[in-house]
């Protein structure tokens, strides 16, 4: 039931004494998984503030993690995350009161999903939004979390002190969209990591990125101290690809696997001793999930086409 009306609106309105279900959605299909995660976080908070039951719909709206033949049949949010209040779409759409959320931009973790004020905790915004994660309203599926913990045990020993490093390339670097944060050059990022390894007394760092060129630079410069997830990387073609999230890899079940690998990367980052990140939705999600970092550093090179560093 793809509804093209992007504004918030009722599709069913009945007995006001019965629950109201608020369907969390986001269009278009180019939005990456952790951009959706943060947007859905905003929807969840908004729904709860109104006494509504939030339910995430990544089933009836095409997205980068749902194979085209499965649209309308499976909910790709539930591949990786629990529903906020463990209520599914069938129950929600069969309810007497059903609201479709705004499908465009919503109120995000204030004052923006990659704002330096949010990331550096210069106000209470980060703590306020972290509570939604603590309360289990955006919980990773238990079976997937078990897999991630097993991977972590294979990658690191109990004595390792690890920095999580999240860098963006591909569409962030090539398309240079106005107001999008500028990613750091690889050489500058490498110098920063080398300094922080010494300053924070860490012996390894876990690199999460979608860009194979970034992996090659860090593997060449750091050898075994650079740890990555064993995964395949998609080729981003700036002439035809709108965003990295729509790039496909020629393998079975690629739509599901790309989301699974992305969640695994972000959760592993959140479990590190310290964290370094380029400004993007993934970095904000890690900051929200990883509340116990000993140290953090965020690259702040401004935004494309903007004057101030915010």
N, C-alpha and C positions, 0 to 999 in steps of 0.2 A: 504494500500500500504506500507507494511513493507519493508523498504530498509535496507539491511544488511551492506551496505557500511558506515562505521562509520566516514569517512573523509568528509570534506566539499566538495560538488560538485553540479554542475548544473544538474537538471533533465529536464529542459526546457530552451531553450535560443533562443529568437526571436528578435523582434524589440527593439533595445537599447533605443529608446525614450519612451517606455512603462515602467511602474513600475517594479521593481525587488522585488519579495517577498522572504523573508528569513525565512525558516521554522526552528523554534527553537525546538530541540529535545534532549533527553538524554536517553541512554541505560546504564545499564540493569534495570529490573523492581524492583530491590531491593532498589533503591534510594528513600529516604524519600521525602515527599512533600516540605519541606523547604530547603533541599539540592537542589531539582529541582528549587525552587524559586530563589535561589542565582545563580545557573548556568544559568537560563533563564535571570536573570538580566544582566549577562555577555554577553549573546547572544544579548539582546536588545541593549545594549550600542554599541556593535560591529557592529550590523546591521545599526543603526542610523549613526554611524561614516562613513559608506560607502554609505549612501543615500538609503538604502534598507528598506523595510517595514517588521518589525518582526511580525511573527505569530506563536503562540505556538501550537505544535502538541502533545497532550497527548491522541490522538484518535487512531492513526494508529500504535502506539508502546505500547505494554502491560505495565501496571504500576499498582502499589499497590492500586490505587484509582478508577480503572475502572474494573467493573465486566467482566470476560472473554467473556461472550456472547455479551457484548457491544463494544468490540474492533472493530474499523473500523466504528462504528456507532455513538458514542458520544465522545465528547472531555472533559475529566475529568478536564482539566485546567479551563474550563468554568463553572464547578460546583461551583468554589470558587472565581475565579478571572476574571476580564475583559481581553480581548485581549489588548496588549499594545497600538495599534492604532485603536482598535475597528474594525479590519478587521478579518473576519473569514477564516477558512480553505478552504471552497468552493471557495470563491473569489480568495484566494491565489493560490490554485492548478490549477485554470482555467486561471491564468495569463500567459502572454507570456514568462516571465523570472522567473524561480523558482529555488532557491538554497536550498539544504538541509544542515543544519548546521552540524558541527562536532558533533558526538553523544557521544564522550567520554569526557574527561576533557577539559574545556575551560578556558580562562582567567577569573578568579574570582575577586571579590572585593579585590584589591591588599592590602597587599602582601599575602593574603590567607584568606579563608573564616572563619577561627577561630584564626587568628593571634592576639596576644596580642596588637601589634602595631595598628591594625585596631580597635579592641574593645576599647582600651584606648585612641584613637584619638591622638596618638603621631605623626601623619602626617595628611595630608588633605584627605586621602583615604576615610574615613567614610563619610565625608561631601559630597565628590564628588559622592559617590554611593547613598547617601540619596536623592540627587536631582532627581534621577530616580523615587523614591517613591513619592516625593513631586509633581512631574509632572503628576502623575496618570498613569504611565506606568506599574505599577504592582498593580492595584487597586483591592481591595476586592469587590466582587459583592455587589451591593447596598442592595438587599434583605437580604443577609447574614449579612451584617454590621448592619442592623436594628435589626436582631435577637440578635446579640452580644451585642448591646447597651441595649436591654431589659434585657438580662441576667445580665449585669453589674449592672443595677439598682436594681435587686433582690439580688445580692450578697453583695453590699456595699451601705452604706448611704453616703450622700454628705459630712459628716464630717469625714469619715474614711480617714486615711492616710495609704496608702497601698504600700508594697514592692512586686514587682513581683519576683518570684523565679522559675528559670528553671533548672531542674536537669535531667540528663540522667542516666539510669541504663541498664538493659537487655543486648543487644548485645555490648554496649560500655564497660560494666563491665566484661562480661563473655568472649568475644572473644579476647579482648586485641590486636586489630590489630595494627601492627607497624605504628608509626607516628600519630595514632589517639590520641587526648587529653585524659588524664586520668581523670575520674570523681572523685569528692571528696567523701570520705567515709561519710555515712549518719550522723555519730556523729559529725564529723568536720563541715559539712554543717549546722547542727542544732545549734552548738555553734556560728557559724558565724552569722546566722540569728538572734539569740537571742541578740547578741551584736549590730547588725545593727538596729534592731527594737528600741533599746534604743538610740543609737547614732543619728539616723535619725528622731527620734520622730514619729515613725509610730506605729499604734495599731493593724494592721493586715498585713498578707502577703498572696498573691495568689500563690499557688503552682501548677505548670504545669510540669507533668512528665508522662512517659509512664509506669512506674514501680510501681506496687501496693505495693511492699515492702517499697518503699520510702514514699508513702502516709501513710502507717501504722505507720512508725517511727515518722513522723511529727505530725500526728493526736494525737498520744499518748503523745507527748511531749508539744504540744502547744494548744490542745483543740480548742476552738472557734476562736482563733486568726489565725488559719490556715484555709484558704478557698480554696476549690477545685471545679472544674467543675463536675457536676453530670454526670458521664459517666462510661462505662464499660472498663475494662482493659483486653488486650489480654494476654494469657500465652505464654511466650517465652521459647521454648525448644531448648537449645544449641546443642542438639544432631542432630536436623533435620532442625532448622530454620537458614537461612543465615543472616537474619537481622530482626529487630523488625517490619519493615514496611510490611513484608510479612505475619505476624501473623494474623490470622483471628479470628473473634468473631462470634459465632453461633447466628445470628440475621438477619432479613431481611434488605437488602440494606447496608450491612456492609462496602463494599468498599467505598461507598459515605460517610457514617457516620464517618468512621475513619478519613477521610480527613477533614470533616466538624468540628469535635471535635478538631483536631490539629490546624486548622486555628483559631477557637474560642479561644483556649488556648493562641496562640501567640498574637492575637490582644488584648486580655484582659491584657496580660503581658505588651504590649506596652502602655497601658493606665494608668499604675500604676505611683505613685509618684516617686518611685525609683526602681532599678532593680539589682538583683543578679543572675548570670548565670554561669553554667558550660560551658566550651568551646565546641560548636557544631554548626551545621548549624542553628538550631532553635534560639539559643542565638544571633547569628549574625543577623538573620532576625529581631529579636526584637530590636536589637540595631539600625538597619536601619529604622525601623518603628517608634520607640519611641525616637524621638530626644529631648524631653523636660524633661528627667529624671533629678531630682534634684541631685541624687547621683547614682553611679553604682559601682559594685564590681564583678570581674570575677575571678573564681577559676583558679589558674595557677599552676597545679601540673606536668607540663611537658607532654610529649608524650610517649606512649609505645615504648620502644626500642630506644629512643633518649636521648641525654645527656643534651642539652641546654633547657632552658625555653624560648620559643619564643612567 
